[in-house]
């Protein structure tokens, strides 16, 4: 058998036989370890592995990612570098919670707390993560990828979580971590906030109601005409936005007078199927301050209690002439742009919707109803009051939860966030120092994303994740951020014999406040992207292991797909500048996505999923590696069995 490893091979090359024997020989003879020792003490090269979610079964696109990384690692080793090639696994977050919930048959978040227990749920999540990480490791090793598989970094380990705590305390000390009212994407099913970048890839085309509503002006027999696809947000209406510099008209139709933008008159006229005769023109800024009567005033008692509301305000930034009427219904409690305008004008922020997406008692007639289920009743009430001018349906992209796939809502809630906007200029400056492959990935794609950077909402209202290390006094309200296990122990009233930095353990640890009171940890956990965002130093054990950090940091290269310009590349840069005032990586290799032959994203639910094992079983590892390495790195490519077979045939010739 030794001759099958070193020396001549049979004329008829059988990859399934030879590749398997080579893998066995590597393992038996410790070839990876021996090769690694050859360069110990030489010039350093820090390869940082982007940690895959342990819930995601690897497909041939995942294989492409790992093969590209393997080539870079091997090349640098052949150049004589001492390469740090530690693999990583992203072990927290909603993906795992959803999987465990499915196994348990859990339908609501409260069932975890009341029926399962937080401790049991976390233990099951941990078990699931560890088992799936081991399974993925075997698949990657079977591809022939050389990494330090015996020593991966895993975001669920204490030493890793402690490094993240250190960074959070750093943000708190810099006054860049704040708590405040924010409009966030909210998943009613998972009952937690999500950040904007978490929903950028999860828009689905849905059919929603498209309605034109008449808002009665308080003086005179006129109506402000608005258009919306979210009737359920009307109970939270507080204003109408118009563009200050656009021309607005009063038009007459069927004996009524409507106010709308002149640039939208023709389109609205066509959609309503009626002539809109212009009787007066004004600039949008002249409408500012015009008051109206809330269309659901009688149905929603909250509306009659609002002060400084039900008035026209102006916004040149958020009112456009591309759709609707140019008069935009404003609900600061249910829209990010509405919220910003609301803050500017001092408008009340109301959001009569609870964590499960149901209306609260403040919503009056609609209390207890799921928001989307209330749409028909709201339309019925508007029609009864002769305020519904037209109702139709429209198909449009709508954000969904990236894991449970439920439709999201925008909702104003108290959240902890990192004030990224305060150091946006530094993000842009540091990006200029990073070497990108391809160049336009950093100069255009990533730069454009950075220009639109918003504050990073890092709190999540879930269970399986790194606890947000903020303790608040139950008596005086004093806050304290904890940055390490040793600090926690030194300040704890009841530190346990063994500590695990997950909720089931740290939620029961109390601190002594300077006022003599007791401090309790807030219930939130951290955004899972904060976990991976800290990977460059957390995988090194910093700040507990300063020597490793000084030896390796920052990373010489990171390699991931182009969607990570708004994911891992971005959160790493945000976290790196937050912690060290510089980029945590020197260079980025951005690759494309692997699609099926029809150009569709691979998914088990679509039936087009191709695993590396499927490809290996037919044509072997080398053929798969050769085929995928022939692709243009930064372009998406359509996986083709025919071209994989062609690569296999070429190997037969070689």
C-alpha positions in Angstrom: 0.0 0.0 0.0 2.9 2.4 0.6 3.5 2.4 -3.2 0.0 3.8 -3.7 1.0 6.8 -1.6 4.6 7.5 -2.9 5.6 6.3 -6.3 3.7 5.1 -9.4 0.0 4.6 -9.5 -2.1 2.4 -11.6 -3.0 3.4 -15.1 -6.7 3.5 -14.2 -6.8 6.2 -11.5 -9.5 5.6 -8.9 -9.9 8.7 -6.7 -12.2 7.0 -4.2 -9.4 4.5 -3.5 -6.3 6.6 -3.6 -7.6 9.8 -2.0 -8.9 7.8 0.9 -5.6 6.0 1.4 -3.7 9.3 1.2 -5.9 10.8 3.9 -5.3 7.8 6.1 -1.6 8.1 5.5 -1.6 11.8 6.4 -3.3 11.0 9.6 -1.2 7.9 10.5 2.1 9.6 9.8 1.2 13.0 11.2 2.0 14.7 8.0 0.1 17.9 8.8 1.8 18.3 12.1 5.3 17.5 10.7 4.8 20.1 7.9 3.6 22.7 10.4 6.7 22.1 12.6 9.1 22.8 9.7 8.3 26.5 9.8 8.0 27.1 13.5 9.9 30.2 14.6 9.9 31.7 11.1 8.1 34.8 9.8 4.5 34.8 11.0 1.4 34.7 8.9 -2.0 35.0 10.7 -4.8 33.4 8.7 -8.1 34.1 10.4 -10.9 31.6 9.6 -14.4 33.1 9.3 -16.4 30.8 11.6 -19.3 29.0 9.8 -22.6 28.6 11.6 -22.7 25.1 13.0 -26.3 24.7 11.8 -25.5 25.1 8.1 -24.8 21.8 6.4 -21.8 22.3 4.1 -22.5 22.3 0.4 -20.2 22.6 -2.6 -20.1 26.3 -2.1 -18.9 25.9 1.5 -16.3 23.5 0.1 -15.1 26.2 -2.3 -14.6 28.5 0.6 -12.6 26.0 2.5 -10.6 25.0 -0.5 -9.6 28.6 -1.3 -8.5 29.0 2.3 -6.5 25.7 2.1 -4.7 26.9 -1.0 -3.7 30.2 0.7 -2.5 28.4 3.8 -0.5 25.8 1.9 1.0 28.5 -0.4 2.2 30.6 2.6 3.7 27.5 4.2 5.5 26.7 1.0 6.9 30.2 1.1 8.3 29.4 4.5 5.9 31.2 6.7 4.9 30.0 10.2 1.1 30.0 9.5 -1.6 30.3 12.2 -4.3 28.2 10.6 -6.9 27.7 13.4 -10.4 26.9 12.2 -13.4 28.5 14.0 -17.1 27.8 14.6 -19.9 30.2 15.3 -21.9 28.4 18.0 -24.5 30.9 19.3 -27.6 32.6 18.0 -31.0 32.1 16.6 -30.0 29.4 14.1 -29.4 26.9 16.9 -32.2 28.1 19.1 -34.7 27.5 16.2 -33.3 24.0 15.6 -33.6 23.1 19.3 -37.1 24.6 19.5 -38.1 22.4 16.5 -36.8 19.3 18.3 -38.6 20.2 21.5 -41.8 21.2 19.7 -41.6 24.7 21.3 -44.0 27.3 19.8 -43.5 30.3 22.0 -40.6 31.9 23.8 -42.4 31.8 27.1 -42.5 28.0 26.9 -38.7 27.9 27.2 -38.9 29.8 30.5 -42.0 28.2 31.9 -41.9 24.6 30.6 -38.4 23.7 29.5 -36.2 26.0 31.8 -33.5 28.3 30.5 -30.8 26.0 31.9 -32.1 22.9 30.0 -32.6 24.9 26.8 -29.0 26.3 27.0 -27.6 22.8 27.7 -29.4 21.4 24.6 -28.2 24.3 22.4 -24.6 23.7 23.6 -24.9 20.0 22.9 -26.3 20.7 19.4 -23.6 23.2 18.6 -20.8 20.9 19.7 -22.1 17.9 17.8 -22.6 19.8 14.6 -19.1 21.4 14.9 -17.6 17.9 15.1 -19.7 16.8 12.1 -18.6 19.7 10.0 -15.0 19.1 11.0 -15.1 15.6 9.6 -16.5 16.9 6.3 -13.8 19.6 6.0 -11.0 17.1 6.9 -12.4 14.7 4.3 -11.9 17.5 1.7 -8.2 17.4 2.4 -8.2 20.8 4.1 -5.2 21.3 6.3 -6.1 23.3 9.4 -5.5 22.8 13.1 -8.6 20.8 13.5 -7.7 19.6 17.0 -7.7 23.1 18.3 -10.6 25.1 16.8 -11.8 28.3 18.4 -15.5 28.0 19.4 -17.5 31.0 20.4 -19.3 29.1 23.2 -16.2 28.6 25.3 -15.5 30.7 28.4 -12.2 32.0 27.2 -13.7 33.3 24.0 -16.8 34.9 25.7 -14.5 36.6 28.2 -12.7 38.3 25.3 -16.0 39.6 24.0 -16.9 40.8 27.5 -13.6 42.7 27.5 -14.5 44.5 24.3 -18.0 45.4 25.5 -16.6 46.9 28.6 -14.2 48.9 26.4 -17.1 50.2 24.5 -18.9 51.1 27.7 -15.9 53.0 29.1 -15.6 54.9 25.8 -19.2 55.9 26.1 -19.9 54.2 22.8 -22.3 51.6 24.3 -25.6 53.1 25.1 -29.2 52.2 25.9 -32.0 54.0 24.3 -35.2 53.9 22.3 -34.5 52.5 18.8 -36.7 51.4 16.0 -35.5 47.9 15.1 -36.5 45.1 12.9 -38.3 42.8 15.3 -39.2 39.1 14.9 -42.6 38.4 16.5 -42.0 34.7 16.4 -38.5 34.8 18.0 -39.5 37.8 20.1 -36.2 39.6 19.6 -34.6 42.6 17.9 -32.4 42.1 14.7 -30.0 44.6 13.2 -30.6 46.0 9.7 -27.7 44.1 8.1 -29.3 40.8 9.4 -32.2 41.3 7.1 -30.5 42.6 3.9 -30.5 39.1 2.4 -33.8 37.9 3.6 -36.4 39.9 1.7 -39.2 37.9 0.1 -41.9 39.0 -2.3 -45.2 39.2 -0.5 -48.7 40.4 -1.3 -49.8 43.3 0.9 -52.7 45.7 1.0 -52.2 49.0 -0.9 -54.5 51.7 0.4 -55.2 55.4 -0.1 -56.4 57.0 3.1 -58.0 60.5 3.6 -56.7 62.4 6.7 -59.3 65.1 7.4 -57.8 68.6 7.8 -59.1 70.3 11.0 -59.9 73.5 9.2 -61.9 73.4 6.0 -63.4 70.5 4.1 -60.1 69.1 2.8 -58.2 65.8 3.1 -54.5 65.0 3.1 -54.1 62.0 0.9 -51.6 59.3 2.0 -50.7 55.9 0.6 -49.5 52.9 2.7 -48.9 49.2 2.5 -48.9 48.8 6.3 -52.4 49.7 7.5 -51.6 48.2 10.9 -49.2 51.1 11.6 -52.1 53.7 11.3 -53.0 53.3 15.0 -49.5 54.7 15.7 -49.7 57.7 13.3 -48.6 61.0 14.7 -47.7 63.1 11.6 -47.6 63.4 7.8 -44.3 64.1 6.0 -44.1 66.3 2.9 -41.1 67.4 0.8 -40.4 71.1 1.6 -39.2 72.0 -2.0 -41.8 70.1 -4.0 -45.0 71.6 -5.4 -48.2 70.4 -3.8 -51.7 70.8 -5.1 -55.2 70.8 -3.9 -57.3 68.8 -6.3 -61.0 68.3 -6.6 -62.7 65.0 -7.3 -66.2 63.7 -6.6 -67.0 66.9 -4.6 -64.0 66.4 -2.2 -60.6 68.2 -2.0 -57.4 66.3 -1.6 -53.8 67.5 -0.9 -51.0 65.6 -2.7 -47.7 66.3 -4.5 -48.1 67.7 -8.0 -45.5 65.3 -9.3 -47.7 62.3 -8.2 -51.0 63.7 -9.4 -51.1 61.9 -12.7 -50.0 58.5 -11.4 -52.5 58.7 -8.5 -55.2 59.8 -10.9 -54.6 56.8 -13.1 -54.6 54.4 -10.2 -57.8 55.9 -8.7 -59.4 56.0 -12.1 -60.7 59.5 -11.7 -59.7 63.0 -12.8 -58.0 65.1 -10.2 -58.6 68.8 -11.1 -56.0 71.2 -9.7 -57.5 74.1 -7.8 -54.5 75.4 -5.9 -50.7 75.1 -5.8 -48.3 75.5 -2.8 -44.8 74.6 -1.8 -44.4 71.7 0.6 -42.9 74.0 3.2 -46.1 76.1 3.2 -48.0 73.1 4.4 -45.8 72.6 7.5 -47.8 72.9 10.6 -51.2 72.1 9.0 -53.2 70.0 11.4 -55.5 67.1 10.8 -57.7 64.7 12.6 -56.3 61.2 13.2 -58.2 58.7 11.0 -58.6 56.2 13.8 -59.1 58.7 16.6 -62.3 57.0 17.9 -61.0 53.4 17.6 -57.6 54.1 19.3 -58.0 56.1 22.6 -54.2 56.6 22.6 -54.6 59.0 19.7 -56.6 61.5 21.7 -53.9 61.7 24.4 -51.0 62.6 22.1 -49.6 66.1 22.4 -47.9 67.9 19.5 -49.2 65.3 17.0 -51.3 65.1 13.9 -49.5 67.8 12.0 -47.7 68.1 8.7 -43.9 68.1 9.0 -41.3 68.3 6.2 -38.4 66.0 5.2 -36.3 66.5 2.1 -34.4 63.3 2.9 -37.2 60.8 3.3 -40.0 62.0 1.0 -39.6 61.2 -2.7 -41.8 61.4 -5.7 -41.3 57.8 -6.9 -44.4 56.3 -5.3 -47.5 57.1 -3.2 -48.9 60.6 -3.0 -45.9 62.6 -1.8 -47.7 62.9 1.6 -46.1 60.2 3.8 -47.9 58.7 6.9 -45.4 59.0 9.8 -45.3 56.6 12.7 -42.1 57.1 14.6 -42.7 54.0 16.6 -42.7 51.8 13.5 -40.2 53.3 11.0 -36.5 54.1 11.2 -36.9 57.1 8.9 -40.1 58.2 10.7 -38.2 57.9 14.0 -35.5 60.2 12.8 -38.0 62.8 11.6 -39.9 62.4 14.9 -36.8 63.1 16.9 -36.1 66.2 14.8 -39.6 67.6 15.4 -40.1 66.3 19.0 -43.0 64.1 17.9 -44.3 61.5 20.3 -43.0 58.0 19.7 -45.8 55.4 20.1 -45.7 51.7 19.4 -48.8 50.0 20.8 -47.5 46.6 19.9 -46.0 43.9 22.2 -43.1 41.5 21.8 -45.2 38.9 20.1 -46.5 41.4 17.5 -49.9 41.9 19.0 -51.6 45.2 19.7 -51.6 46.3 23.4 -54.5 47.8 25.3 -53.3 51.2 24.0 -54.5 50.2 20.6 -58.1 50.2 21.8 -60.4 48.3 19.4 -57.5 46.3 18.0 -56.0 45.2 21.3 -54.9 41.5 21.4 -54.9 41.2 17.6 -51.7 40.2 15.7 -50.8 43.3 13.7 -51.2 41.9 10.2 -54.5 40.2 11.2 -55.8 43.6 12.2 -55.5 45.0 8.6 -59.0 43.9 7.4 -60.7 45.4 10.5 -58.7 48.7 10.1 -59.8 48.9 6.5 -63.4 48.2 7.5 -63.3 51.0 10.0 -61.8 53.4 7.5 -64.4 52.5 4.9 -67.2 52.9 7.4 -65.9 56.4 8.2 -65.6 57.2 4.5 -61.8 57.7 4.9 -60.7 54.8 2.6 -60.4 56.2 -0.9 -59.1 53.0 -2.5 -57.9 49.5 -1.4 -56.0 47.1 -3.6 -53.1 44.7 -3.2 -49.4 45.0 -4.3 -46.6 42.6 -4.5 -43.3 43.9 -3.0 -40.1 42.7 -1.2 -40.6 42.4 2.5 -38.0 41.6 5.2 -38.2 38.2 7.0 -36.4 36.7 9.9 -33.1 35.2 8.7 -33.7 32.0 10.6 -37.3 31.3 11.4 -38.4 33.0 8.1 -41.3 34.8 9.8 -42.2 38.3 8.5 -40.6 41.1 10.6 -42.1 44.3 11.9 -40.4 47.6 12.7 -41.0 48.4 16.4 -39.6 51.0 18.8 -38.0 49.3 21.8 -35.3 50.0 24.4 -32.1 48.5 23.2 -28.4 48.6 23.8 -26.4 49.8 20.8 -22.8 50.7 19.8 -22.6 54.2 18.4 -20.9 53.3 15.2 -22.0 56.5 13.6 -19.6 58.4 15.9 -16.6 56.7 14.3 -17.8 56.1 10.8 -15.0 58.3 9.4 -12.5 56.0 11.1 -14.1 53.0 9.5 -13.7 54.6 6.0 -10.1 55.6 6.8 -9.1 52.1 8.0 -10.7 50.5 5.0 -8.3 52.4 2.8 -5.4 50.7 4.4 -6.8 47.2 3.7 -5.6 45.3 0.6 -8.7 43.9 -1.2 -9.0 41.2 -3.7 -10.7 42.3 -5.9 -9.8 46.0 -5.5 -13.4 47.1 -6.2 -14.6 45.0 -3.3 -13.1 47.5 -0.9 -13.1 50.6 -3.0 -16.7 50.4 -4.1 -18.8 47.7 -2.5 -17.5 47.8 1.1 -17.0 51.6 1.0 -20.6 52.1 0.0 -21.8 50.0 2.9 -19.6 51.9 5.3 -21.0 55.2 4.1 -24.4 54.0 5.1 -23.3 52.6 8.5 -25.8 53.0 11.3 -25.5 52.5 15.0 -25.2 48.8 15.8 -28.0 47.3 18.0 -26.1 44.6 19.9 -28.8 43.5 22.4 -31.0 40.5 21.8 -33.9 39.2 23.8 -33.1 35.5 23.6 -31.2 32.8 25.5 -28.4 31.1 23.6 -25.6 33.6 23.3 -23.0 35.6 25.2 -24.8 37.5 28.0 -24.5 41.3 27.7 -22.3 42.0 30.8 -24.2 44.9 32.2 -25.4 44.8 35.9 -27.8 47.4 37.2 -28.6 48.2 40.9 -32.1 47.3 41.9 -32.1 50.2 44.3 -30.3 53.2 42.8 -30.1 52.2 39.1 -26.3 52.4 39.0 -24.8 50.5 36.0 -21.6 48.6 35.7 -20.0 46.7 32.8 -18.0 43.6 33.7 -15.0 42.7 31.4 -13.7 39.4 32.8 -14.3 36.4 35.0 -11.8 37.7 37.6 -13.6 41.0 37.8 -17.0 39.3 38.1 -15.6 37.1 40.9 -14.1 40.1 42.8 -17.4 42.0 42.8 -19.9 39.1 43.1 -22.0 38.5 46.2 -22.5 34.9 45.3 -19.8 33.7 42.9 -20.4 29.9 42.1 -17.8 27.2 42.5 -17.8 26.7 38.7 -18.8 29.4 36.3 -20.0 29.2 32.7 -20.6 32.5 31.0 -24.1 31.7 29.7 -27.4 32.9 31.0 -28.3 29.9 33.2 -25.2 30.7 35.3 -24.5 34.4 35.2 -28.1 35.5 35.6 -28.0 34.2 39.1 -24.8 36.1 40.1 -25.4 39.4 41.9 -23.0 42.2 42.5 -22.7 44.6 45.5 -23.5 48.2 44.5 -21.7 51.2 46.0 -25.0 52.3 47.5 -25.1 49.0 49.4 -27.8 47.6 47.2 -27.8 44.5 45.0 -27.0 44.6 41.3 -28.7 42.3 38.8 -27.6 41.5 35.3 -29.9 42.7 32.5 -31.5 39.7 30.7 -30.3 40.5 27.2 -27.7 38.5 25.2 -25.3 39.9 22.5 -25.9 39.9 18.8 -24.2 36.8 17.5 -22.3 39.0 15.0 -20.5 40.5 18.0 -19.2 37.0 18.7 -17.6 36.6 15.3 -16.7 40.3 15.1 -14.2 39.8 18.0 -12.6 36.7 16.4 -9.3 38.2 15.6 -8.4 38.7 19.2 -10.9 36.4 21.0 -9.4 33.3 19.1 -6.0 34.4 20.5 -7.4 34.6 24.1 -6.7 38.3 24.5 -6.5 40.1 26.9 -5.8 37.0 29.1 -3.0 35.9 26.7 -1.2 39.0 25.7 1.9 37.2 24.4 -0.2 35.4 21.7 -1.8 38.7 20.8 1.5 40.5 20.4 2.8 37.6 18.3 0.1 37.4 15.8 -2.4 40.3 15.7 -3.8 41.7 13.4 -4.8 39.0 10.9 -2.9 38.9 7.6 -5.9 37.7 5.6 -9.6 36.9 5.9 -11.4 35.0 3.1 -15.2 35.0 2.8 -18.0 35.5 0.3 -19.2 39.0 -0.9 -22.2 39.0 1.3 -19.8 39.5 4.3 -19.2 43.1 3.2 -22.3 43.7 5.3 -21.6 40.9 7.7 -18.3 39.6 9.0 -16.0 42.0 7.2 -18.1 44.8 8.6 -18.6 43.7 12.2 -14.9 42.8 12.5 -14.0 46.3 11.4 -16.5 47.9 13.7 -15.3 45.8 16.7 -11.6 46.2 15.8 -11.7 49.9 15.7 -13.8 50.0 18.9 -11.3 47.9 20.7 -7.9 48.9 19.2 -8.6 51.9 17.0 -7.5 50.1 13.8 -8.5 47.4 11.4 -8.2 43.8 12.7 -7.2 42.5 9.3 -4.6 43.6 6.7 -6.1 42.0 3.6 -9.4 40.6 2.3 -10.1 38.0 -0.3 -13.7 38.2 -1.3 -15.2 35.3 -3.3 -18.5 34.7 -5.0 -21.4 32.5 -4.2 -21.9 29.0 -5.6 -25.3 28.6 -7.3 -27.1 25.7 -8.9 -27.1 25.2 -12.7 -30.1 27.5 -13.1 -28.4 30.3 -11.0 -30.5 29.7 -7.9 -29.1 29.7 -4.3 -28.5 26.2 -3.1 -31.0 25.1 -0.4 -32.4 21.8 0.8 -35.9 23.2 0.8 -35.5 23.9 -3.0 -34.1 20.4 -3.6 -31.0 21.8 -5.3 -28.5 21.2 -2.5 -25.3 19.4 -3.5 -23.0 18.3 -0.6 -19.3 17.8 -1.0 -19.8 14.1 -0.3 -22.1 13.9 -3.3 -19.4 15.3 -5.5 -16.6 13.3 -3.9 -18.5 10.1 -4.3 -18.7 10.6 -8.1 -15.5 12.2 -9.0 -13.2 12.5 -5.9 -11.7 15.3 -3.9 -9.0 16.4 -6.4 -11.5 16.8 -9.2 -13.7 19.0 -7.0 -10.8 21.1 -5.9 -9.5 21.5 -9.4 -12.9 22.4 -10.8 -13.7 25.0 -8.1 -10.2 26.5 -8.1 -10.6 27.3 -11.9 -13.5 29.7 -11.1 -12.9 33.5 -11.0 -12.7 33.9 -7.3 -14.8 37.1 -6.9 -17.6 36.0 -9.3 -20.6 33.8 -8.5 -20.5 30.5 -10.4 -23.0 28.0 -11.4 -22.1 24.5 -10.3 -22.1 22.1 -13.2 -21.8 18.3 -13.0 -20.6 18.3 -16.6 -17.7 20.6 -15.8 -16.8 18.7 -12.7 -16.7 15.6 -14.8 -14.4 17.5 -17.2 -12.0 18.3 -14.4 -12.0 14.6 -13.4 -11.2 13.6 -17.0 -8.3 16.1 -17.1 -6.9 14.5 -14.0 -7.1 11.1 -15.7 -4.8 12.5 -18.4 -2.4 14.0 -15.9 
